[in-house]
Amino acid sequence: MSLKSSIYKALRIWNDIDAVRKGRVGKRVGRRVAGKATGKSMRKLFK
Protein backbone atom coordinates (compact mmCIF):
# COMPACT_ATOMS: atom_id res chain seq x y z
CA MET A 1 0.00 0.00 0.00
CA SER A 2 1.41 3.36 -0.99
CA LEU A 3 1.73 6.33 1.31
CA LYS A 4 -0.98 8.22 -0.56
CA SER A 5 -3.55 5.43 -0.21
CA SER A 6 -2.66 5.03 3.48
CA ILE A 7 -3.26 8.73 4.06
CA TYR A 8 -6.60 8.62 2.20
CA LYS A 9 -7.71 5.60 4.22
CA ALA A 10 -6.79 7.30 7.50
CA LEU A 11 -8.62 10.47 6.50
CA ARG A 12 -11.73 8.53 5.51
CA ILE A 13 -11.81 6.92 8.96
CA TRP A 14 -11.17 10.31 10.59
CA ASN A 15 -14.06 11.86 8.67
CA ASP A 16 -16.36 8.96 9.63
CA ILE A 17 -15.59 9.62 13.29
CA ASP A 18 -16.17 13.35 12.80
CA ALA A 19 -19.54 12.67 11.14
CA VAL A 20 -20.60 10.53 14.09
CA ARG A 21 -19.64 13.32 16.49
CA LYS A 22 -21.57 15.94 14.55
CA GLY A 23 -24.59 13.71 13.86
CA ARG A 24 -24.22 13.69 10.08
CA VAL A 25 -23.79 9.96 9.58
CA GLY A 26 -26.90 9.61 7.40
CA LYS A 27 -25.72 12.24 4.94
CA ARG A 28 -22.26 10.69 4.74
CA VAL A 29 -23.56 7.16 4.20
CA GLY A 30 -26.01 8.39 1.57
CA ARG A 31 -23.31 10.22 -0.35
CA ARG A 32 -20.98 7.22 -0.19
CA VAL A 33 -23.70 4.87 -1.50
CA ALA A 34 -24.62 7.31 -4.26
CA GLY A 35 -20.98 7.69 -5.25
CA LYS A 36 -20.44 3.94 -5.44
CA ALA A 37 -23.59 3.47 -7.52
CA THR A 38 -22.52 6.26 -9.88
CA GLY A 39 -19.06 4.73 -10.22
CA LYS A 40 -20.50 1.31 -11.06
CA SER A 41 -22.86 2.71 -13.68
CA MET A 42 -20.08 4.80 -15.24
CA ARG A 43 -17.85 1.71 -15.41
CA LYS A 44 -20.59 -0.23 -17.19
CA LEU A 45 -21.25 2.66 -19.54
CA PHE A 46 -17.62 3.11 -20.62
CA LYS A 47 -16.51 -0.50 -20.52
C-alpha positions in Angstrom: 0.0 0.0 0.0 1.4 3.4 -1.0 1.7 6.3 1.3 -1.0 8.2 -0.6 -3.5 5.4 -0.2 -2.7 5.0 3.5 -3.3 8.7 4.1 -6.6 8.6 2.2 -7.7 5.6 4.2 -6.8 7.3 7.5 -8.6 10.5 6.5 -11.7 8.5 5.5 -11.8 6.9 9.0 -11.2 10.3 10.6 -14.1 11.9 8.7 -16.4 9.0 9.6 -15.6 9.6 13.3 -16.2 13.3 12.8 -19.5 12.7 11.1 -20.6 10.5 14.1 -19.6 13.3 16.5 -21.6 15.9 14.6 -24.6 13.7 13.9 -24.2 13.7 10.1 -23.8 10.0 9.6 -26.9 9.6 7.4 -25.7 12.2 4.9 -22.3 10.7 4.7 -23.6 7.2 4.2 -26.0 8.4 1.6 -23.3 10.2 -0.3 -21.0 7.2 -0.2 -23.7 4.9 -1.5 -24.6 7.3 -4.3 -21.0 7.7 -5.3 -20.4 3.9 -5.4 -23.6 3.5 -7.5 -22.5 6.3 -9.9 -19.1 4.7 -10.2 -20.5 1.3 -11.1 -22.9 2.7 -13.7 -20.1 4.8 -15.2 -17.9 1.7 -15.4 -20.6 -0.2 -17.2 -21.2 2.7 -19.5 -17.6 3.1 -20.6 -16.5 -0.5 -20.5 
